């Protein structure tokens, strides 16, 4: 595989993980 494609995949994966994590923290803070 092309290294550029792998780098883009990891950047997108990390971005989704961060948005999901921050969204989960917002829900927890609202419930508490």
Gaussian input, Z-matrix of N, CA and C with variables (Angstrom, degrees):
# hf/3-21g

backbone

0 1
 N
 C     1     B1
 C     2     B2     1     A1
 N     3     B3     2     A2     1     D1
 C     4     B4     3     A3     2     D2
 C     5     B5     4     A4     3     D3
 N     6     B6     5     A5     4     D4
 C     7     B7     6     A6     5     D5
 C     8     B8     7     A7     6     D6
 N     9     B9     8     A8     7     D7
 C    10    B10     9     A9     8     D8
 C    11    B11    10    A10     9     D9
 N    12    B12    11    A11    10    D10
 C    13    B13    12    A12    11    D11
 C    14    B14    13    A13    12    D12
 N    15    B15    14    A14    13    D13
 C    16    B16    15    A15    14    D14
 C    17    B17    16    A16    15    D15
 N    18    B18    17    A17    16    D16
 C    19    B19    18    A18    17    D17
 C    20    B20    19    A19    18    D18
 N    21    B21    20    A20    19    D19
 C    22    B22    21    A21    20    D20
 C    23    B23    22    A22    21    D21
 N    24    B24    23    A23    22    D22
 C    25    B25    24    A24    23    D23
 C    26    B26    25    A25    24    D24
 N    27    B27    26    A26    25    D25
 C    28    B28    27    A27    26    D26
 C    29    B29    28    A28    27    D27
 N    30    B30    29    A29    28    D28
 C    31    B31    30    A30    29    D29
 C    32    B32    31    A31    30    D30
 N    33    B33    32    A32    31    D31
 C    34    B34    33    A33    32    D32
 C    35    B35    34    A34    33    D33
 N    36    B36    35    A35    34    D34
 C    37    B37    36    A36    35    D35
 C    38    B38    37    A37    36    D36
 N    39    B39    38    A38    37    D37
 C    40    B40    39    A39    38    D38
 C    41    B41    40    A40    39    D39
 N    42    B42    41    A41    40    D40
 C    43    B43    42    A42    41    D41
 C    44    B44    43    A43    42    D42
 N    45    B45    44    A44    43    D43
 C    46    B46    45    A45    44    D44
 C    47    B47    46    A46    45    D45
 N    48    B48    47    A47    46    D46
 C    49    B49    48    A48    47    D47
 C    50    B50    49    A49    48    D48
 N    51    B51    50    A50    49    D49
 C    52    B52    51    A51    50    D50
 C    53    B53    52    A52    51    D51
 N    54    B54    53    A53    52    D52
 C    55    B55    54    A54    53    D53
 C    56    B56    55    A55    54    D54
 N    57    B57    56    A56    55    D55
 C    58    B58    57    A57    56    D56
 C    59    B59    58    A58    57    D57
 N    60    B60    59    A59    58    D58
 C    61    B61    60    A60    59    D59
 C    62    B62    61    A61    60    D60
 N    63    B63    62    A62    61    D61
 C    64    B64    63    A63    62    D62
 C    65    B65    64    A64    63    D63
 N    66    B66    65    A65    64    D64
 C    67    B67    66    A66    65    D65
 C    68    B68    67    A67    66    D66
 N    69    B69    68    A68    67    D67
 C    70    B70    69    A69    68    D68
 C    71    B71    70    A70    69    D69
 N    72    B72    71    A71    70    D70
 C    73    B73    72    A72    71    D71
 C    74    B74    73    A73    72    D72
 N    75    B75    74    A74    73    D73
 C    76    B76    75    A75    74    D74
 C    77    B77    76    A76    75    D75
 N    78    B78    77    A77    76    D76
 C    79    B79    78    A78    77    D77
 C    80    B80    79    A79    78    D78
 N    81    B81    80    A80    79    D79
 C    82    B82    81    A81    80    D80
 C    83    B83    82    A82    81    D81
 N    84    B84    83    A83    82    D82
 C    85    B85    84    A84    83    D83
 C    86    B86    85    A85    84    D84
 N    87    B87    86    A86    85    D85
 C    88    B88    87    A87    86    D86
 C    89    B89    88    A88    87    D87
 N    90    B90    89    A89    88    D88
 C    91    B91    90    A90    89    D89
 C    92    B92    91    A91    90    D90
 N    93    B93    92    A92    91    D91
 C    94    B94    93    A93    92    D92
 C    95    B95    94    A94    93    D93

   B1=1.4754
   B2=1.5327
   B3=1.3045
   B4=1.4537
   B5=1.5288
   B6=1.3213
   B7=1.4774
   B8=1.5277
   B9=1.3305
   B10=1.4675
   B11=1.5240
   B12=1.3390
   B13=1.4679
   B14=1.5237
   B15=1.3388
   B16=1.4654
   B17=1.5286
   B18=1.3253
   B19=1.4719
   B20=1.5193
   B21=1.3167
   B22=1.4665
   B23=1.5214
   B24=1.3477
   B25=1.4647
   B26=1.5237
   B27=1.3443
   B28=1.4695
   B29=1.5135
   B30=1.3464
   B31=1.4722
   B32=1.5268
   B33=1.3368
   B34=1.4675
   B35=1.5235
   B36=1.3345
   B37=1.4695
   B38=1.5249
   B39=1.3352
   B40=1.4668
   B41=1.5242
   B42=1.3494
   B43=1.4631
   B44=1.5221
   B45=1.3315
   B46=1.4700
   B47=1.5207
   B48=1.3393
   B49=1.4684
   B50=1.5228
   B51=1.3288
   B52=1.4696
   B53=1.5248
   B54=1.3308
   B55=1.4650
   B56=1.5239
   B57=1.3393
   B58=1.4621
   B59=1.5235
   B60=1.3323
   B61=1.4605
   B62=1.5251
   B63=1.3393
   B64=1.4633
   B65=1.5227
   B66=1.3373
   B67=1.4606
   B68=1.5255
   B69=1.3246
   B70=1.4652
   B71=1.5205
   B72=1.3431
   B73=1.4693
   B74=1.5197
   B75=1.3326
   B76=1.4726
   B77=1.5217
   B78=1.3345
   B79=1.4716
   B80=1.5267
   B81=1.3495
   B82=1.4609
   B83=1.5243
   B84=1.3300
   B85=1.4646
   B86=1.5318
   B87=1.3442
   B88=1.4607
   B89=1.5273
   B90=1.3374
   B91=1.4614
   B92=1.5289
   B93=1.3412
   B94=1.4565
   B95=1.5194
   A1=109.73
   A2=114.98
   A3=120.86
   A4=109.49
   A5=116.06
   A6=120.23
   A7=110.08
   A8=117.65
   A9=120.64
   A10=110.43
   A11=116.37
   A12=120.16
   A13=109.93
   A14=116.91
   A15=120.19
   A16=110.00
   A17=116.98
   A18=120.25
   A19=110.82
   A20=117.75
   A21=121.33
   A22=110.23
   A23=116.33
   A24=120.45
   A25=110.44
   A26=116.75
   A27=119.92
   A28=111.36
   A29=117.84
   A30=120.91
   A31=109.71
   A32=116.94
   A33=120.34
   A34=110.38
   A35=117.04
   A36=121.53
   A37=109.72
   A38=116.44
   A39=120.93
   A40=111.15
   A41=117.04
   A42=120.41
   A43=110.28
   A44=116.81
   A45=119.74
   A46=110.74
   A47=116.88
   A48=120.76
   A49=110.25
   A50=117.33
   A51=120.87
   A52=110.72
   A53=117.70
   A54=120.37
   A55=110.36
   A56=117.71
   A57=120.92
   A58=110.41
   A59=116.98
   A60=121.52
   A61=110.14
   A62=117.09
   A63=120.21
   A64=110.26
   A65=117.66
   A66=121.04
   A67=109.91
   A68=116.76
   A69=121.22
   A70=110.33
   A71=117.28
   A72=120.16
   A73=109.97
   A74=117.74
   A75=120.63
   A76=110.01
   A77=116.82
   A78=120.38
   A79=109.97
   A80=117.22
   A81=120.07
   A82=110.76
   A83=117.85
   A84=120.48
   A85=110.13
   A86=117.11
   A87=119.81
   A88=110.80
   A89=117.43
   A90=120.76
   A91=111.15
   A92=116.54
   A93=119.96
   A94=109.26
   D1=156.47
   D2=178.04
   D3=-76.08
   D4=134.42
   D5=-178.48
   D6=-60.43
   D7=-35.43
   D8=-179.64
   D9=-61.71
   D10=-42.54
   D11=179.44
   D12=-63.51
   D13=-40.92
   D14=179.91
   D15=-64.30
   D16=-42.24
   D17=179.86
   D18=-62.82
   D19=-42.93
   D20=179.18
   D21=-62.85
   D22=-39.94
   D23=-179.94
   D24=-62.24
   D25=-45.48
   D26=-179.07
   D27=-66.79
   D28=-36.34
   D29=178.67
   D30=-65.18
   D31=-45.21
   D32=179.84
   D33=-65.13
   D34=-41.95
   D35=-179.99
   D36=-61.70
   D37=-46.65
   D38=179.72
   D39=-63.07
   D40=-37.57
   D41=-179.55
   D42=-66.13
   D43=-42.91
   D44=178.52
   D45=-64.71
   D46=-40.21
   D47=179.17
   D48=-61.87
   D49=-42.37
   D50=-178.98
   D51=-66.73
   D52=-42.52
   D53=-179.25
   D54=-67.11
   D55=-38.69
   D56=178.08
   D57=-66.36
   D58=-39.55
   D59=-178.74
   D60=-66.66
   D61=-46.65
   D62=-179.20
   D63=-66.36
   D64=-35.36
   D65=178.62
   D66=-66.27
   D67=-40.42
   D68=179.09
   D69=-64.98
   D70=-39.55
   D71=179.66
   D72=-65.86
   D73=-37.77
   D74=178.75
   D75=-63.29
   D76=-42.14
   D77=-179.65
   D78=-64.56
   D79=-42.44
   D80=-179.79
   D81=-64.08
   D82=-42.39
   D83=-178.29
   D84=-66.77
   D85=-34.71
   D86=178.73
   D87=-69.90
   D88=-38.95
   D89=-179.93
   D90=-68.67
   D91=-35.85
   D92=-179.97
   D93=-80.44

